[in-house]
Amino acid sequence: MSKLRTQRTIPVRFLRAATSTATLRGVDLAEWMDHLDIDPALLFDDRTRITLDQATKLVQELWKLTGDEMVGLGVQPAPRGTFRMICLAVISSP
């Protein structure tokens, strides 16, 4: 009997707020997402789920585009490397 491999996904609505930052910065969202090989129409359907690979790619590109690891969701921009430092601090805490 073969095992079916299930692909992990997340609801697209979690990325909608982050992509709105790109739009506010004048980025053509359709063109940009097309460049990432992600169908921009996916963002507008709450039933849609995207793969973890797609989400990772999108978020990392947003970090590069905005220079802000909080992608506009924080009070002020968080420079690149902030997320890594937080993760290292959490991992090493008792």
SVG drawing of the C-alpha trace seen along z (x, -y; Angstrom):
<svg xmlns="http://www.w3.org/2000/svg" viewBox="-14 -54 34 56">
<polyline fill="none" stroke="black" stroke-width="0.4" points="0.0,0.0 1.4,-3.4 1.3,-6.4 -0.4,-9.5 1.7,-12.6 -0.4,-15.5 0.8,-19.0 0.6,-21.5 -1.4,-24.6 -2.5,-27.8 -5.6,-30.0 -4.8,-32.8 -6.5,-35.4 -3.5,-35.3 -1.4,-36.8 -3.9,-39.4 -2.9,-42.0 0.7,-41.6 0.1,-42.0 -1.9,-45.2 1.4,-46.8 2.9,-46.1 -0.2,-47.7 0.2,-50.8 3.8,-51.1 2.5,-51.2 3.4,-47.6 1.2,-46.1 0.1,-43.1 -1.1,-41.1 2.2,-41.5 4.3,-40.9 2.5,-37.8 2.6,-36.5 6.4,-37.0 6.3,-34.7 4.2,-32.1 1.2,-32.6 -2.2,-33.4 -3.2,-36.8 -6.9,-35.7 -6.2,-33.4 -6.0,-36.4 -9.6,-37.2 -11.2,-33.9 -11.4,-33.2 -11.8,-29.4 -8.4,-29.3 -5.4,-27.8 -1.8,-28.1 1.2,-25.9 3.8,-26.7 6.3,-27.1 4.2,-29.7 3.6,-31.5 7.3,-31.5 8.3,-32.8 5.7,-35.5 6.6,-36.7 10.4,-36.6 9.8,-38.7 7.7,-41.1 10.6,-41.5 12.9,-42.4 10.4,-44.7 9.5,-46.6 12.7,-46.3 10.4,-45.6 10.0,-42.1 6.7,-43.2 5.6,-44.2 3.8,-47.3 1.9,-45.5 4.0,-46.9 4.2,-50.4 7.5,-50.9 9.5,-49.0 11.5,-46.0 14.8,-45.7 15.8,-42.5 17.2,-40.0 14.8,-41.0 12.6,-37.9 15.7,-35.7 16.9,-37.3 13.5,-36.9 13.5,-33.2 17.0,-32.7 16.0,-34.5 12.9,-32.3 14.7,-29.1 17.4,-29.8 15.1,-31.0 14.2,-28.6"/>
</svg>
